[in-house]
Amino acid sequence: MRLFAFLILSLLPVPALAQTAQEIANRASAAFYYAGADGRANVSMKITGKGGNRARDMVILRRTTGGVNGKQEFYVHFSRPADVNDTSFLVWKNPRASDDRWLYLPALDVVRRIAASDERTSFVGSHFFYEDVSGRSPLEDNHTLVETTSDFYILESTPKSTRGVEFAKYRMHVHRGTFLPTKAEYFDRSGTHYRTFEALKVQQIQGVPTITQARMTDKAMGGATTITYSRVKYNVGLPGDVFTERSLRAAPEQFLK
């Protein structure tokens, strides 16, 4: 899978102009999280670890309300397995302040607010964190360009504030042609590498290079989660009322099919 992603990326043009580290980080965030004015995708999550193998199926809806790398809204609706069916997750992303996040638990008919301190905790039992789903703002970290290869910019980034953050730094590989982040390695305060994000598959969708399969491995948790995107569409025309607390309890079915 990693070879497939590399082959697709290697066919894309590589710009000659130099970039600052902050510009590269900004463009990586834009390429990964801000393609199109909005978007939707079916998502399959395969979790392997100490507790055995598990799966999650969901639809993710997203729209940008504040320009590239600005405010966004995310809505996630789970369909399988049965114990998470109709569970939904809502994010109002604010890059210059704490995000607002809510989780609806249908069995209890309760909407739970997710505190900012929980952003870097497991998302529904997977190796991805809540913050991984909607993206970490590039403004939250200091970025240094440590290496430029023929295909990749390699950034080393440290958090501006350590509050609520478990990592001391991460190293990210950004493809020079697409600006997609294809790999990120996280290190703790002792310098130990404990967590890795990898893009496994990249496809062109509506002319947009899109990561359609990725894996998060976490040595501290044990195991890994592979996430696969299908039926990806951009510029769907999602209305604002999809991204409200009402949709947590009454799913917007027309956009989930």
C-alpha positions as CSV (number, residue, x, y, z in Angstrom):
1,M,0.0,0.0,0.0
2,R,2.8,2.4,0.8
3,L,4.4,1.7,-2.5
4,F,1.1,2.4,-4.3
5,A,0.8,5.8,-2.5
6,F,4.4,6.7,-3.4
7,L,3.9,5.8,-7.1
8,I,0.8,8.0,-7.3
9,L,2.6,10.9,-5.6
10,S,5.7,10.5,-7.7
11,L,3.7,11.1,-10.9
12,L,2.7,14.5,-9.7
13,P,4.7,17.6,-10.4
14,V,7.2,19.0,-7.8
15,P,7.4,22.8,-7.5
16,A,10.8,24.4,-7.6
17,L,10.0,27.4,-5.4
18,A,11.4,27.2,-1.8
19,Q,8.9,27.2,1.1
20,T,9.2,28.3,4.6
21,A,8.5,25.8,7.3
22,Q,5.3,27.6,8.4
23,E,4.1,27.8,4.7
24,I,4.7,24.1,4.3
25,A,2.7,23.3,7.4
26,N,-0.1,25.6,6.4
27,R,-0.3,24.0,2.9
28,A,-0.2,20.5,4.4
29,S,-3.1,21.3,6.6
30,A,-5.0,22.9,3.7
31,A,-4.4,19.8,1.4
32,F,-5.4,17.3,4.0
33,Y,-8.4,19.0,5.7
34,Y,-9.6,21.8,3.5
35,A,-10.1,20.3,0.0
36,G,-13.2,21.8,-1.6
37,A,-15.7,24.1,0.0
38,D,-17.2,21.0,1.7
39,G,-17.0,17.2,1.5
40,R,-18.4,13.8,2.5
41,A,-16.9,10.3,2.8
42,N,-17.9,6.9,3.9
43,V,-15.2,5.7,6.4
44,S,-14.3,2.2,7.5
45,M,-12.1,1.9,10.6
46,K,-10.2,-1.4,11.4
47,I,-8.8,-1.5,14.9
48,T,-6.2,-4.1,16.0
49,G,-4.8,-4.2,19.5
50,K,-4.6,-5.9,22.9
51,G,-8.4,-6.1,23.0
52,G,-8.6,-8.0,19.7
53,N,-9.9,-6.8,16.3
54,R,-12.8,-4.3,16.1
55,A,-14.4,-2.3,13.3
56,R,-16.2,1.0,13.0
57,D,-18.2,2.3,10.0
58,M,-19.2,5.9,9.7
59,V,-19.9,8.9,7.4
60,I,-18.0,12.1,7.8
61,L,-19.4,15.4,6.6
62,R,-17.3,18.6,6.5
63,R,-17.6,22.2,5.5
64,T,-15.3,25.2,5.7
65,T,-16.8,28.4,7.0
66,G,-13.7,30.6,7.6
67,G,-11.5,30.1,4.5
68,V,-8.5,27.8,4.1
69,N,-7.0,26.8,7.5
70,G,-9.9,28.8,9.1
71,K,-13.1,27.7,10.9
72,Q,-14.6,24.4,9.9
73,E,-17.5,22.2,10.9
74,F,-17.4,18.4,11.1
75,Y,-20.3,15.9,11.5
76,V,-19.6,12.2,12.0
77,H,-22.4,9.6,12.1
78,F,-21.7,5.9,13.0
79,S,-23.6,3.0,11.5
80,R,-21.7,-0.1,12.7
81,P,-21.2,-2.1,14.8
82,A,-24.6,-2.2,16.6
83,D,-23.2,-0.8,19.9
84,V,-22.3,2.5,18.2
85,N,-25.1,2.7,15.7
86,D,-26.5,6.3,15.5
87,T,-23.8,7.6,17.7
88,S,-22.7,11.0,16.3
89,F,-19.9,13.5,16.8
90,L,-19.9,17.2,16.0
91,V,-17.0,19.6,15.8
92,W,-16.8,23.4,15.4
93,K,-13.2,23.9,14.6
94,N,-11.6,27.2,15.6
95,P,-7.9,27.4,14.8
96,R,-7.3,30.4,17.0
97,A,-9.2,29.1,20.1
98,S,-10.3,25.7,21.5
99,D,-12.5,23.7,19.3
100,D,-16.1,22.9,20.4
101,R,-16.8,19.1,20.3
102,W,-19.9,17.2,21.2
103,L,-20.6,13.4,21.2
104,Y,-24.2,12.0,21.1
105,L,-24.8,8.7,22.8
106,P,-28.1,7.3,21.6
107,A,-28.4,4.5,24.2
108,L,-28.5,7.2,26.9
109,D,-30.0,9.9,24.7
110,V,-27.3,12.2,26.0
111,V,-25.1,14.8,24.3
112,R,-21.7,15.0,26.0
113,R,-19.4,18.0,25.6
114,I,-15.8,16.9,24.9
115,A,-13.4,19.1,26.9
116,A,-10.4,20.6,25.2
117,S,-8.2,18.5,27.5
118,D,-9.7,15.4,25.9
119,E,-8.8,16.3,22.3
120,R,-5.7,14.1,22.4
121,T,-7.5,11.0,23.7
122,S,-8.8,7.9,21.8
123,F,-11.6,8.5,19.2
124,V,-14.2,5.8,19.9
125,G,-11.6,3.3,21.0
126,S,-9.3,3.7,18.0
127,H,-5.6,4.8,17.7
128,F,-6.7,8.1,16.2
129,F,-7.4,10.9,18.6
130,Y,-10.3,13.4,18.5
131,E,-7.9,16.0,17.2
132,D,-6.8,13.7,14.4
133,V,-10.3,13.6,13.0
134,S,-10.7,17.4,12.5
135,G,-7.0,18.3,12.3
136,R,-4.5,20.2,14.5
137,S,-4.1,23.8,13.5
138,P,-0.6,24.5,12.1
139,L,-0.7,27.7,14.2
140,E,-0.4,25.6,17.4
141,D,3.2,24.5,16.7
142,N,6.6,25.9,15.9
143,H,7.9,24.3,12.6
144,T,11.4,23.8,11.4
145,L,12.4,22.5,7.9
146,V,15.0,19.9,8.7
147,E,15.4,18.3,5.3
148,T,14.3,18.6,1.7
149,T,14.5,15.6,-0.6
150,S,13.6,15.2,-4.2
151,D,10.0,14.3,-3.2
152,F,9.4,15.5,0.4
153,Y,9.7,18.4,2.8
154,I,10.5,17.0,6.3
155,L,9.4,19.3,9.1
156,E,10.0,19.0,12.8
157,S,7.4,20.6,14.9
158,T,7.1,21.4,18.6
159,P,3.9,22.6,20.5
160,K,3.8,26.3,21.4
161,S,2.0,25.2,24.6
162,T,2.4,21.8,26.3
163,R,-1.0,22.1,28.0
164,G,-3.1,19.1,27.0
165,V,-0.5,17.8,24.7
166,E,1.3,14.4,25.3
167,F,4.0,14.8,22.6
168,A,7.2,16.8,22.8
169,K,7.6,17.0,19.0
170,Y,6.6,15.3,15.7
171,R,8.4,14.9,12.4
172,M,6.2,15.1,9.3
173,H,6.9,14.2,5.7
174,V,5.0,16.5,3.3
175,H,4.9,15.6,-0.4
176,R,6.3,18.5,-2.5
177,G,3.9,18.0,-5.3
178,T,0.6,17.7,-3.4
179,F,1.5,19.0,0.0
180,L,-0.2,16.0,1.5
181,P,1.3,14.9,4.8
182,T,2.2,11.2,4.1
183,K,3.9,10.4,7.4
184,A,4.1,11.8,10.9
185,E,6.2,10.4,13.7
186,Y,5.5,11.5,17.3
187,F,8.1,11.6,20.1
188,D,7.5,11.9,23.9
189,R,9.5,14.1,26.3
190,S,12.1,11.4,26.7
191,G,12.7,11.4,23.0
192,T,11.0,8.0,22.4
193,H,9.2,7.5,19.1
194,Y,5.8,6.1,20.2
195,R,3.2,7.0,17.5
196,T,3.2,7.0,13.7
197,F,0.7,8.2,11.1
198,E,1.2,6.8,7.5
199,A,-0.7,7.5,4.3
200,L,-1.2,4.1,2.6
201,K,-3.2,5.0,-0.5
202,V,-3.6,8.3,-2.5
203,Q,-6.1,8.8,-5.3
204,Q,-7.2,11.6,-7.5
205,I,-10.9,12.5,-6.7
206,Q,-12.5,15.3,-8.7
207,G,-9.0,16.4,-9.6
208,V,-7.9,16.6,-5.9
209,P,-5.1,14.3,-4.6
210,T,-6.8,12.6,-1.7
211,I,-5.5,10.2,1.0
212,T,-8.0,7.4,0.9
213,Q,-6.3,5.0,3.3
214,A,-4.2,5.7,6.3
215,R,-2.9,4.0,9.4
216,M,-2.1,5.2,12.9
217,T,0.2,3.0,15.0
218,D,0.6,3.7,18.7
219,K,3.2,1.7,20.7
220,A,1.9,3.1,24.0
221,M,-1.6,1.8,23.3
222,G,-0.4,-1.2,21.4
223,G,-1.7,-2.1,18.0
224,A,-2.9,0.1,15.1
225,T,-6.0,1.5,13.4
226,T,-6.4,1.6,9.6
227,I,-8.9,4.0,8.2
228,T,-10.3,3.7,4.6
229,Y,-12.3,6.4,2.8
230,S,-14.8,5.6,0.0
231,R,-17.5,7.5,-1.9
232,V,-15.5,10.7,-1.3
233,K,-17.1,13.8,-2.8
234,Y,-16.2,17.4,-2.7
235,N,-18.4,20.6,-3.1
236,V,-21.6,18.7,-2.1
237,G,-23.4,21.9,-1.0
238,L,-23.9,20.9,2.7
239,P,-26.2,23.4,4.5
240,G,-25.3,24.9,7.9
241,D,-28.1,23.1,9.8
242,V,-26.3,19.8,9.3
243,F,-23.7,21.0,11.7
244,T,-26.0,21.7,14.7
245,E,-26.9,19.9,17.9
246,R,-30.2,19.0,16.4
247,S,-28.4,16.8,13.8
248,L,-26.8,14.8,16.6
249,R,-30.2,13.4,17.6
250,A,-31.9,13.6,14.1
251,A,-29.3,12.5,11.5
252,P,-29.3,14.3,8.1
253,E,-30.1,11.1,6.2
254,Q,-30.1,12.7,2.7
255,F,-26.3,13.3,3.1
256,L,-25.5,10.0,4.7
257,K,-26.7,7.7,1.9
